[in-house]
């Protein structure tokens, strides 16, 4: 990683964030959370812009990608100073540590109340039930693991370090 410019690292992490965000949403939105956004009883429509209201959804369509890129840049800004510490770590340890940082600070312990966060459990209205808080977990966990995988990979000096060595 030494000698690589900040811009390259930021671009990789921003791309990793956008990719992980899309991946997690593509997998779990149709499987677990879509009824909370659209349908006969869209719980999240009470406080989010959803595709059920095309007028409100236009704002999301316009701002989604720029905001997610900005989030990726902010994530990169946090991890860039840590690269010298984390790069020498074995890949698995680095990956799990980055995933833990992201999942704990950006999700479970986030200071804003949202479904699935500890603050959300305390401050959200009762129609956001414990089942709702649990149902959003797989998407967030997949997003955190995928993002951490990409970040851990971006911190590698030489990709061949991951190859499995076979006994002679």
C-alpha positions in Angstrom: 0.0 0.0 0.0 3.0 2.3 0.5 3.3 4.9 -2.2 -0.3 4.5 -3.4 -2.0 7.9 -3.6 -5.0 8.7 -1.4 -7.1 9.2 -4.5 -6.7 5.6 -5.6 -7.6 4.3 -2.1 -10.6 6.6 -1.9 -11.8 5.5 -5.4 -11.5 1.8 -4.5 -13.4 2.3 -1.2 -16.1 4.4 -2.7 -16.6 1.8 -5.5 -16.6 -0.9 -2.8 -19.2 0.8 -0.8 -21.6 1.4 -3.7 -21.1 -2.2 -4.8 -21.7 -3.7 -1.4 -24.8 -1.4 -0.9 -26.3 -2.6 -4.2 -25.4 -6.2 -3.6 -27.0 -6.4 -0.1 -30.1 -4.5 -1.3 -30.4 -6.7 -4.4 -30.3 -9.9 -2.3 -32.4 -9.0 0.7 -34.8 -6.3 -0.5 -37.0 -8.7 -2.5 -36.6 -11.5 0.0 -37.1 -9.8 3.3 -37.9 -6.1 3.4 -39.8 -5.1 0.3 -43.2 -5.3 2.1 -42.0 -2.6 4.5 -41.5 -0.2 1.6 -44.5 -1.0 -0.8 -47.7 -3.0 -0.6 -50.7 -3.0 1.5 -49.0 -2.0 4.8 -45.7 -0.3 4.0 -44.4 0.5 7.5 -41.3 2.4 6.3 -43.4 4.7 4.0 -44.4 6.4 7.2 -40.9 7.9 7.5 -39.1 7.1 4.2 -39.5 8.0 0.6 -40.4 4.8 -1.2 -41.1 3.8 -4.7 -44.8 3.6 -3.8 -44.9 7.4 -4.2 -43.3 8.3 -7.5 -43.2 12.0 -6.7 -41.2 11.4 -3.6 -39.2 8.6 -5.2 -37.8 11.0 -7.9 -35.7 12.6 -5.2 -34.2 9.2 -4.3 -33.5 8.4 -7.9 -31.7 11.8 -8.3 -29.6 11.7 -5.1 -29.0 8.0 -4.4 -25.8 7.5 -6.3 -24.1 10.8 -5.4 -24.9 10.3 -1.7 -23.7 6.7 -1.7 -20.4 7.8 -3.4 -20.0 10.5 -0.7 -20.6 7.9 2.0 -17.9 5.8 0.3 -15.5 8.7 0.4 -16.2 9.3 4.1 -15.6 5.7 4.8 -12.3 5.8 3.0 -11.3 8.9 4.9 -11.8 6.9 8.1 -9.9 3.8 7.0 -7.0 5.6 5.1 -5.1 6.5 8.3 -5.5 2.9 9.6 -4.1 1.2 6.5 -0.5 1.1 7.8 -1.8 -0.7 11.0 -4.2 -3.0 9.2 -2.2 -3.9 6.1 0.3 -6.3 7.8 -2.5 -8.2 9.5 -3.6 -11.5 8.0 -6.4 -11.0 5.5 -9.1 -12.8 7.6 -8.3 -10.8 10.7 -8.3 -7.5 8.8 -11.6 -8.4 7.0 -13.4 -9.3 10.3 -12.0 -6.3 12.1 -13.2 -3.9 9.4 -16.5 -5.6 9.3 -16.9 -5.3 13.0 -16.0 -1.6 12.9 -18.5 -0.9 10.2 -21.4 -3.0 11.6 -21.0 -1.7 15.1 -20.4 2.0 14.4 -22.4 2.5 11.3 -25.3 0.2 12.1 -25.9 -1.3 15.5 -24.5 1.6 17.6 -25.4 4.4 15.2 -26.6 7.5 16.9 -29.6 7.9 14.6 -32.7 5.8 15.3 -33.4 3.5 12.4 -34.9 0.0 12.0 -32.3 -2.5 13.3 -30.2 -0.1 15.4 -30.1 0.0 19.1 -31.4 3.6 19.0 -34.2 2.5 16.7 -35.2 -0.2 19.2 -35.5 2.6 21.9 -36.9 5.5 20.0 -39.0 4.2 17.1 -42.7 3.9 17.4 -44.2 0.5 18.4 -45.3 -0.2 14.8 -41.6 -0.9 14.1 -41.8 -4.2 16.0 -38.9 -6.4 17.2 -39.6 -8.6 14.1 -38.9 -5.6 11.9 -35.7 -4.8 13.7 -34.6 -8.4 13.2 -35.7 -8.6 9.6 -33.3 -5.9 8.4 -30.3 -7.5 10.0 -29.3 -9.9 7.2 -29.1 -7.0 4.7 -27.0 -4.9 7.0 -24.7 -7.8 7.9 -24.2 -8.8 4.2 -23.5 -5.2 3.4 -20.9 -4.9 6.2 -19.2 -8.2 5.4 -19.0 -7.4 1.6 -17.8 -3.8 2.2 -15.1 -5.1 4.6 -14.1 -7.8 2.2 -13.5 -5.1 -0.5 -11.7 -2.7 1.9 -9.5 -5.5 3.3 -8.6 -6.4 -0.3 -7.9 -2.8 -1.2 -5.4 -2.7 1.7 -3.4 -5.7 0.3 0.1 -5.0 -0.9 0.2 -8.1 -3.1 -3.0 -10.1 -4.1 -1.0 -13.3 -4.2 -0.9 -13.4 -0.4 -4.3 -15.0 -0.5 -3.3 -18.0 -2.4 -3.5 -21.2 -0.5 -0.2 -22.9 -0.1 -0.1 -26.6 -0.7 2.3 -29.0 1.1 5.3 -30.1 -1.0 
